Amino acid sequence: MKVSVDMELCEANALCVMECPEVFQLTDDDKLILLKEHPGEELRAKVEAAAQLCPRLAITVTDD
């Protein structure tokens, strides 16, 4: 699985961080950081839920 974030769309609402902190992190100056571009399959449900929660649909999850 590959995760990507369109940083031009991202508003750093942190909904993804709350859903999957193993993959997404918010910096002190409210910038989103993608911690794992290729997380393990055990995180797929959380990553997909985070993508669905994104109000700007900035997160894309694809198969490698």
C-alpha positions as protocol buffer text, in pm:
chain_id: "A"
residue {
  index: 1
  type: MET
  ca { x: 0 y: 0 z: 0 }
}
residue {
  index: 2
  type: LYS
  ca { x: 117 y: 351 z: -79 }
}
residue {
  index: 3
  type: VAL
  ca { x: -15 y: 664 z: 91 }
}
residue {
  index: 4
  type: SER
  ca { x: 17 y: 1010 z: -58 }
}
residue {
  index: 5
  type: VAL
  ca { x: -104 y: 1350 z: 55 }
}
residue {
  index: 6
  type: ASP
  ca { x: -172 y: 1644 z: -176 }
}
residue {
  index: 7
  type: MET
  ca { x: -20 y: 1917 z: 38 }
}
residue {
  index: 8
  type: GLU
  ca { x: -187 y: 2185 z: -174 }
}
residue {
  index: 9
  type: LEU
  ca { x: -528 y: 2050 z: -72 }
}
residue {
  index: 10
  type: CYS
  ca { x: -436 y: 1963 z: 288 }
}
residue {
  index: 11
  type: GLU
  ca { x: -564 y: 2209 z: 549 }
}
residue {
  index: 12
  type: ALA
  ca { x: -400 y: 2023 z: 842 }
}
residue {
  index: 13
  type: ASN
  ca { x: -733 y: 1956 z: 1012 }
}
residue {
  index: 14
  type: ALA
  ca { x: -560 y: 1665 z: 1191 }
}
residue {
  index: 15
  type: LEU
  ca { x: -851 y: 1424 z: 1148 }
}
residue {
  index: 16
  type: CYS
  ca { x: -609 y: 1183 z: 983 }
}
residue {
  index: 17
  type: VAL
  ca { x: -367 y: 1221 z: 1274 }
}
residue {
  index: 18
  type: MET
  ca { x: -640 y: 1132 z: 1523 }
}
residue {
  index: 19
  type: GLU
  ca { x: -741 y: 829 z: 1315 }
}
residue {
  index: 20
  type: CYS
  ca { x: -393 y: 698 z: 1233 }
}
residue {
  index: 21
  type: PRO
  ca { x: -105 y: 860 z: 1426 }
}
residue {
  index: 22
  type: GLU
  ca { x: 124 y: 579 z: 1310 }
}
residue {
  index: 23
  type: VAL
  ca { x: 120 y: 729 z: 959 }
}
residue {
  index: 24
  type: PHE
  ca { x: 28 y: 1098 z: 999 }
}
residue {
  index: 25
  type: GLN
  ca { x: 169 y: 1365 z: 1230 }
}
residue {
  index: 26
  type: LEU
  ca { x: 107 y: 1735 z: 1275 }
}
residue {
  index: 27
  type: THR
  ca { x: 402 y: 1963 z: 1348 }
}
residue {
  index: 28
  type: ASP
  ca { x: 398 y: 2245 z: 1604 }
}
residue {
  index: 29
  type: ASP
  ca { x: 341 y: 2493 z: 1320 }
}
residue {
  index: 30
  type: ASP
  ca { x: 39 y: 2296 z: 1188 }
}
residue {
  index: 31
  type: LYS
  ca { x: 202 y: 2122 z: 893 }
}
residue {
  index: 32
  type: LEU
  ca { x: 113 y: 1763 z: 814 }
}
residue {
  index: 33
  type: ILE
  ca { x: 394 y: 1510 z: 794 }
}
residue {
  index: 34
  type: LEU
  ca { x: 351 y: 1171 z: 629 }
}
residue {
  index: 35
  type: LEU
  ca { x: 551 y: 939 z: 857 }
}
residue {
  index: 36
  type: LYS
  ca { x: 514 y: 624 z: 646 }
}
residue {
  index: 37
  type: GLU
  ca { x: 460 y: 635 z: 273 }
}
residue {
  index: 38
  type: HIS
  ca { x: 435 y: 255 z: 266 }
}
residue {
  index: 39
  type: PRO
  ca { x: 271 y: 143 z: 591 }
}
residue {
  index: 40
  type: GLY
  ca { x: 212 y: -223 z: 662 }
}
residue {
  index: 41
  type: GLU
  ca { x: -112 y: -396 z: 573 }
}
residue {
  index: 42
  type: GLU
  ca { x: -207 y: -406 z: 942 }
}
residue {
  index: 43
  type: LEU
  ca { x: -269 y: -29 z: 916 }
}
residue {
  index: 44
  type: ARG
  ca { x: -480 y: -40 z: 598 }
}
residue {
  index: 45
  type: ALA
  ca { x: -817 y: 2 z: 771 }
}
residue {
  index: 46
  type: LYS
  ca { x: -693 y: 298 z: 974 }
}
residue {
  index: 47
  type: VAL
  ca { x: -526 y: 464 z: 675 }
}
residue {
  index: 48
  type: GLU
  ca { x: -835 y: 421 z: 458 }
}
residue {
  index: 49
  type: ALA
  ca { x: -1054 y: 560 z: 737 }
}
residue {
  index: 50
  type: ALA
  ca { x: -819 y: 859 z: 769 }
}
residue {
  index: 51
  type: ALA
  ca { x: -846 y: 920 z: 394 }
}
residue {
  index: 52
  type: GLN
  ca { x: -1225 y: 914 z: 413 }
}
residue {
  index: 53
  type: LEU
  ca { x: -1228 y: 1155 z: 708 }
}
residue {
  index: 54
  type: CYS
  ca { x: -1020 y: 1415 z: 524 }
}
residue {
  index: 55
  type: PRO
  ca { x: -1254 y: 1706 z: 446 }
}
residue {
  index: 56
  type: ARG
  ca { x: -1047 y: 1806 z: 141 }
}
residue {
  index: 57
  type: LEU
  ca { x: -991 y: 1448 z: 17 }
}
residue {
  index: 58
  type: ALA
  ca { x: -618 y: 1518 z: 13 }
}
residue {
  index: 59
  type: ILE
  ca { x: -516 y: 1162 z: 106 }
}
residue {
  index: 60
  type: THR
  ca { x: -483 y: 890 z: -157 }
}
residue {
  index: 61
  type: VAL
  ca { x: -431 y: 522 z: -79 }
}
residue {
  index: 62
  type: THR
  ca { x: -319 y: 292 z: -360 }
}
residue {
  index: 63
  type: ASP
  ca { x: -179 y: -59 z: -390 }
}
residue {
  index: 64
  type: ASP
  ca { x: 193 y: -92 z: -457 }
}
